[in-house]
Every structure is written in structure tokens, then in C-alpha cells.
């Protein structure tokens, strides 16, 4: 089974920080995680999902020289489904009970910071609340678990790695049952 672009990015990132990455084989009808990742005595089972670029936006930009779009910065249903699908693949993958189960989400190159914010908002139910500042203005402060969040129901997912160009973020699941 060949790697797609998102899987290649995740494997390259993990190898660059010292992890050993091996593809997990699966039978034709099985949905399994993509990688078994090890470092010293640690084992991680990793399922990779990539954010699909908005092809219509890219086509319009290329053909017409201009394009517009509206991106929701909060939780989105397509990302929620993608996370749940990845979680089910992690659950279906046999591994040691001590293995960390990690979803890796790769932000698309057309606006990776917006995609990263969408991922985090969907995972944590995060919204910005306005609080008063000393000068009388308002400041936006992130509030976690304010609304529906994927982590609450995915206790078998330990963390989500979000890859954006030039860096990464790790989102830990405080509802994980991993000890």
C-alpha cells in the first residue's frame, strides 16, 4: 500500500524527531491505523488524516486570478467525521495495552492555520469568549470544552498531532483512559 501525501509528511516529521516508523499492514476489507511508531520503550499507533484542499477555490484562483471562500473557524462536521473515522481505525488496530493511540491531522497548504484552529475547536469544543480588558476593550480568551467536542467520546484516543507547515502541535485528550 503506497503512502499518500499526508502520510508521507507525518512519517517524515516523526522520523526527523527520532521515531522509528513502520507501516501497519491490513487485509483488504480492514480499516487499520497507518503506522506503528516506536521510540525507546514507547509504542504509538498512529492514524493519519489530511485536510483536503478546497479544489474549487484553487481552480478559481488559478483560472480567474481571484477567488473567495468562507471558512468556519470553529467546530465543523466534516472534520468531526474525519476524527471519528480515524478513531475507529485506531480502535480496530491490535496493539499492546500500553501503546499510545494517536491521530495525526495534516493541515492543507492553502490555509493551514485556519485548518489547525478548526481541528482544535472540533477536538476540544473550543470557542473564544470575550472578557473585559483593563482599558475597557474586550479580549478574546479561548474556552475549552464550552461546546460539543470529539475528545469527550473518544476515550481510547490519547492525543492528536496536528502538522502545519513549519511546525506541529500536540493536543492531549484529558478524557483518555490510558494510564
Secondary structure, DSSP 8 states (H G I E B T S, - for coil): ----HHHHHHHHHHHHTT-EEEE----TT----SEEEEETTEEEEEEEEE----HHHHHHHHHHS--------S--HHHHHHHHHHHHHHHTS---TT-EEEEEEE--TTSHHHHHHHHHHHHHT-EEEEEE-TTS-EEEEEETTSS--SGGG-TT--EEEEEETTEEEEEE-TT----
